């Protein structure tokens, strides 16, 4: 909704369009909607606003990346790191890192606590 409003304001030349689009970007980042964030940023660029970000992969900050979320979901179901690695075609070591980051980001100390933190 904010995105549509921001785009309308930008297209009509009305004030506040950029601010509303930045609010939409923040909301999309909260739910890990990377493609939506990128779409809004592209719209801002097309309307003359440059977006500065450091080079490299898009970071997720304190939010789980899609891969971390997938690994965490399987870990919460009781799969071992080796089983998760086999299921997602990852190395055992990569799964260990994803599980550790997921535990830290979710603020839990065991795999059994992951499920309720992930939600439905």
Residue pairs with C-beta under 8 A, 6 or more apart in sequence:
2 20
2 21
2 23
2 24
2 27
3 21
3 24
3 28
3 36
3 39
3 40
5 20
6 17
6 18
6 19
6 20
6 21
6 23
6 24
6 40
6 43
7 17
7 21
7 43
8 14
8 17
9 15
9 16
9 17
9 20
10 17
10 18
10 21
10 43
10 47
11 17
17 47
18 44
18 47
18 49
21 40
21 43
21 44
22 44
24 36
24 40
25 37
25 40
25 41
28 34
28 36
28 37
28 40
29 37
29 61
29 63
30 63
32 60
32 63
32 64
32 65
32 66
32 69
34 58
34 66
41 51
44 51
45 51
60 68
62 105
63 105
64 72
64 101
64 102
64 105
64 106
67 88
67 98
68 98
68 101
68 102
68 105
69 102
69 118
70 88
71 84
71 88
71 90
71 95
71 98
71 99
71 102
72 98
72 99
72 102
72 106
72 114
72 118
73 114
73 118
74 83
74 84
74 87
74 88
75 81
75 84
75 99
75 102
75 111
75 114
76 111
76 112
76 114
76 115
76 118
77 115
78 111
79 87
81 92
81 95
81 96
81 99
82 92
82 95
84 90
84 95
84 99
85 91
85 92
85 94
85 95
88 95
90 98
99 111
102 114
103 109
103 110
103 111
103 114
106 113
106 114
106 117
106 118
107 117
108 114
108 117
